[in-house]
């Protein structure tokens, strides 16, 4: 077993996971600023971008579904949906499964905008890899997914 594959003692594990959390915040905030800098003409906030991207990836969703998926309060998601709807980027449609909770879907304008934003982001990220390997990325996703599941019981409302 290599040095990088050995198990960590609980205290060491906690210290290493704290390192991960200490990095996630700044990475997230810098990514937010990058999104806002890269699309100044569209005036797309990070929150609206997140809503548009969820709808792009998953199709129509309710506000509560989006809140759970992104670990955000329903109130915050509703404000972002309202902003997107006011700009004709998303729209409510009837939800056959629930009369009081509309589905939110992208409009053609919203789809065009989020597709363009995602393409620009992919172009930037394609230059960020450096010497990262598929195994590095698999490990990163595995750790972050584990931490997300560990924190799944945190109430976001």
N, C-alpha and C positions, 0 to 999 in steps of 0.2 A: 504494500500500500504506500503510495507516495505521500509526501508531507502535506500536499494540498488536499488529499483525500481522507486524511484521518479525522476522526470525530473530535469535537471540541468539548472541553469541560463546560458545565452550565455557565459559569462566570465568563469564560472566554467567548462562548456563544452569545451571551448577552452583550458583551463589549463589541463583538463584530456586527451584530444586528443593530446596535446603536450607531455604528459607523454608517450602515446602510441608511438609516433614518436621517442621519445628519447630512447625507448627500442628496437624498431624495428631495427635500425641501428646496435647496438652492437650484437643483436641476429643474424642478417643476416651475419655480418662479422665473428662471431665465428663459425657459421654453415659452412661458406665458408672454413675457416681454417680446420674444422673438416673433411670436404669432402676431402680436399687435403691431410690431414694427414692419413686418413683411406685408401686411395688408392695410396700410394706413388709408389708402383710397377708399376701401370698402368700409372702414370704421368698424371692423368686426371685433367685438370683444371676445375674450377667451371663453366666457360663459356661453355666448351665442354660438361660437365656433364648436364648442363641445356638444351642444344640442344638435346642431346641423350634422356633425360627424356621427353622432349616435344614430340619427335617423338615416343617414347614408349607409351605415354599416348594418343596421338591424331592421330597417323599414319602420312603418308607423308604430309609435309607442305612446303610452299614456305618460302624463307628467310623473305620477308616482313610480312607474317603471323606470323612467330616466333617472329619477332621484336615487332609487335603490342601486341602479347600475353604476352610477358615478359617485355614490356615497355623498350625495348633496341633499340639502333639505328640499322638500317639495316647493316651499315658498320661493327659494332661489331659482329652482328650475322653472317655475311658473313665470317668474320675472323675465328669464332668458327667453322662454317661449313667447311671451307677450312681445318682447323686443323683436324677435325674429318674425313674428306675425305682422307687427306694425311695418316692417320693412318688406313684407310679402315674400319672405324666405321660407316660411312654414305656415301651415294652416291646420285648424282643427277639422276633423271629419267625424261622422258618427261612429261610435264603437258598438258593434253588434253584441259584444259580451257585457257591456256595462253602459246603461243609458246616461249616467251622470258623469262619467269620466271619458271625455272625447279622446280619440286617437289624434296624435299630432303627426303630420306628414310633411315632407319637403314639397315646396312648390318647384316648378321648373327653374325659376330664378335661384332658389335656394340650392338646388342640386348643382347647377352650373357654378355657383360661387364656391361651394364646399369642395367640388371636384377640382377647381382651379387652385384653391388654397392647399388641398392635400397634395396636389402635384408639385407645387412649389416647396412644400415641406419635405417631400420625398427627395427632391433634388438637393436640398440642404443636408438632409440626413445621410444621403449617399456619400457625402464628403466627410462625415463624422466618424466613420468606422476605424480609420487608422489600422492598427494591427489586431483588432478584435476578431475572434474566431466564432464560428457557429456555436461551439461549446461554451464560449464566454457568454454569448447572448442567451443560450438555453439555460445556463446557470442563473443568470440575472432574472430572467422571466420566472424561473422556478422559485427563486427566493422571494421575489416580489409577490408572486401569486400565493405563496405560502403565508406571507405576512398579511395579505389581504384577507385570506380565509380566516386566519387567526383573529383578526379584528372585525370579523363579519357581524358580531353581535353588538357592535357600537351603534347606538340609535342616532340617526342623522337629523331627526326632526326635533 
